[in-house]
């Protein structure tokens, strides 16, 4: 009964949709924006090549952020950034126009009506011929940030398209002649600026900040969900000895876990920062849980998927060896390596281990392409929680049991943050483990704390 109840809860939540998308495009009259740059003057529309060259003369090479670091590498990002202290915007006119645009953007991104969006100026950029910004994701640069707004100013240029991708879908923008071209997208979207082939591409970039505006009950499905949640938590089920301890053989469940779709960092997650369909599904489940007398929390989970893999089974240097890679500051870094002798054999690790380009054969860029064998099933651990009041808790990790997880919510294609290749270990090995970060809504009984 409880297994079927969980499946029905998962089906109802998965069916919850919004009309929004991961990215949206808008245009606005150029006359809505009056922009002055110290040392250049008030910009004309379209920006002339002469003014564009003047902007470059007062700008500096743009850095890019990797989590807590700020780096300068023109092989990754090659563009000019005008210091913000030189930029002056007439907010009286632009502020009114932008507020209206942001309300449209909120709806376009599928955020609920009780959410408000604001925009915080981050930078002014100038791309001249040959300049670009490689594929990347934006880090959350401000509290409450959920995405980015790019405003392309009217100017003559070719190339330089902004390309935004998310789960196989793609949006591109090359500006709007004579108008302001606006593109807004969530922070977990991959995006890039292709090389400018002629002229100057000039943009303003804003951090999109989300905040709660009122209340949202989560829609008409709440009543049905509430009944299912109540049935799930009040139906005793067989409990294995190692989980029930000295308790009875049949016990009601104490926790329900529903994984969300978008990717979030610890800094970039909160009840008001849930994106698109996540916000709608969370609102429904939270309302159902609270209506039934149970406690919802927001959580971050790590999902580990393990597969058989014969990719390097013939490589002697991998015998007895485990190597784990993780994304550190957006760069794949070897963070752990262990080796033990198998039947007294020596360590063959040496110069023949790489594929060229100074990358080892087990580098994640190669592992992402290999054919995987049998799956040993995902394991999920919860490591961080936020209650409805915004208080947070961390732990070393709690294992999520299969009978606590709503089915159908683990198949979203996300990018791994960690890989581990295990070579032949005698009785085991030749496996690849991949780690993903997921957000989740966790509902638990009043007698069970979120950190148990």
Steps between C-alpha positions, in 0.01 A plus 500: 500500500769750598708420190200572279423816699857625447473428128174695478650797687795498260271478198288795617803715570674407174182598316512849655616731224547869445470699180852633549838410357865503606566814292304782341557778245346847506558833328451858618526844339852638515353834612411338836870489591719808543856390567807712564857375542761724658768584244267416210178695561137413439472207262311546176274233349629313319839527663744626236831322431678811631316486834559124518875555460483764775327248726783254440752770591347550848436127555724223630524129415207313656563238766269208557382336819560140604308462826706705746781583255526779244730412211640663186551262207439628147485142368177462701361853496623778274300821533520852641327601822416862575543571874159537663601824671525658152148394399204728572142401413196729518298274730188718489410387150686167483388388845132524402555320168716230659245429776236426237741282303596304811138415573475354149830318552370351827204350315716390205732309736205324662535662840179522706305823523596543867867532404660834412811557289748783526812567294837605640752644251809283488708616205523685171684304231639577155592221256706610201597288198630158603390522863280237670406322823516120502219276624445534876242534776458812712577481869256657745663840553240641738263379770176380342644485147329246275611611155647757265354772279704611198404828329663539159522864395430610141822494296628366169664156541496150360577174671502529878177304551405423859415127509316356802451124539315288752429126473526484125306821431666809358423872479724742310494878468693731271352830615211702358574779248400835645366348823616362832517120483449327837571135583431358847595148608549290811845478657531124438477549121813451291562801277767659285570803284626399157789698345409839357591505132450874437404811693439530875253310721418706812298367792384567853475191722279482809464254784137385526390496864186315613297577810167389642209735447199329656374144540436219253305191598645293217181455297191282495689171535590578860192330645571172319868518591419568864287184519780295341764644733282422800443143375874452443596604853223306676531163326732255684741312273752217561823645637831308488660424836801721441269801451232434761734414789287383794180635345213301350541313173244724325542876538368805313760685285668802654631676188407571138755634248421669168790609278477827305615564144729804495854509636574716806804586706476546876528876455244504222218303660212618714123486508479821296774391257339186360482516122217445259322168544692436824320795659159371392564143614652609830203729569258211443690251718566750778135601515389135501747412776404793722129440445554141616701596808845399374822700474653587160866599464716599207813286460812452290586142410791319340409223255764237423456278197729197459552301180720219382758629252773320306647824364845451661483135605808414290707784646742352755548836672132496605527165682436562870439870440209735581505859377233761569458822308282796600413837354699749706449862394348362176818304421528120518748425777634168630399511868562143614722210394552163667702197390544158652705214365305213342675163559828678569514679166692825470351839423511551122391863512722693264536692177265286292184598684389803299317572175711800414425863583641432849172331598496159667300225332250508790435874467124576524496642149580148378283322758197703389522332158563137595240224464378390842396150601254375759368754749526427871222748574518856634566580864374829640617684810358819650760747625331838552150614605300821526178511701202720417636779722829504306714335770763265355661175619791297363623146563745244362211352305184296545429206273166515317333159485326388182165479680526871596560632148216603269562301178548668167697795639860380454535504123572868431826534302738705713873557479715293741722684747711194577632181340686202646659224295585179681734253329521126554506437876509120510136420582354827377579811301489620138223743596420867446318702767339835418372755752223756439351771721122516522256707697208330674186565698508274807182446699530340844273427790482746787682252725792474255753780469632597158855402594417144607 
